[in-house]
Amino acid sequence: MALTLYHVDWCPECIAVKGKLDAMKIAYDEVIVPDIRMFRKQVHAVSGQYYVPVIKDGDLVLTEIADILAYLDERYGTDGAGAETAAKFQSHPRATPDTPGEDDTHPSCRIN
């Protein structure tokens, strides 16, 4: 199954992940989501929260930039262990999904 990146075009963290994927020549599907968090239904369906970036690689879902970048290095880097690496990382969908709040009516990629 292909790796999927959920992102918005203007988010610095999303740009960093996209840049890493491109630099490593990793094939991936892009899902550009709405700027307003409460409209990011695809992100919520995958991860239980509304923030981006999110990557999904098979059954693995990662939502934190440090985890995403480390995973890409380990899984797809020249020294990476390949498919075995996925077993070392745990998905981060939330046990209690986010619900849109008053501050979710404006664009944001992460809580500031």
N, C-alpha and C positions, 0 to 999 in steps of 0.2 A: 504494500500500500504506500502511496506517495506521501511525502511530508507536505503539510499544509500550514501556511503562515496566515494568520488573521491579523490585520493591521489597518492603520489609517496612514495616509501619505505624509502628514506633517509631524508625527510623533518622533522625537529624537531616539527613543529606545527602539521603535519599530524600524527606523532607518538603519540603526546599528545592526539589528538582526538581519535585515534584508541585505545589507552590505556584506555581512559575514557569509550568508548563504551564497551570494553572487561570487565573492572572492574565492570561496571554496568550490565553486562550480557544482553546487548541490542542486539537483532538480527539485522543484517544489511548486505546489499550486498556491496561488495567491487569492485570498478573499479580502477585498477591501471593504471595510465595514463603515457604517455611518459615523460621523463625527460625534454625534450626541450619544452618550453612553446608553441611555435607556432604550435606544433603538437598535442596539447591537444584539439582536436575537440569536444570530449564528454563534457569536462568541459565548453567550450565556448557555446555549444548548450544549456546547462542547466543554466548557470549563466551569459553569456554575457561577460566573462572575462577568463583569462587563468591561474590564480593562484589557488593553492590548499593550504589547504584542502577546500573542498566544501561538504556540506551535503544537501541532498534532502529528505524531509520527506513529502510524499504526494505532495501538491502544494507548500510547503514552501521550499525555497532555501536560505541557509546561507553560507556566504563566509568569515566571519571574525571570528578568533579563539575565541575571548571573547564572541561573540554572540552564537557561536556553543556550547561552554562549558556551558554557562548559560542556553541555551535552553535544552540541555540534562539533566541538573539538574532539571529544572522546569517540563519538559515533562515526564521524565522517572524516576526521583528520587523518594524516598519513600514519600516525601512530595509533589510531583508533582501533578498538577491538571489534568494529563492525556491529552486527546485530546483537552480540553479547552485551554491548554497552547499555542497551535499553533496559536490561534487567537491573542495572545499578541505579537507575533513576526512577523516581516515583512520580506518578501523575499528581497534579495539584488541584483537581477540581474541588471546590469547596463543599464541605459536608452540609452546611447550611447556605444555600444559594443567596447571593445578593438580591435585594429588592431595590428598585430605583428609589432614590430619595430626592429631596429638594435640590441638591447640588448636581443632580444628574441631567439637568436640562442644558448644560453647557459642555463644550468639547473638552475632553481630557483623555490622556492616555494612561495616567497613573494618578494615585492620590498624591497630592503635593503637600 
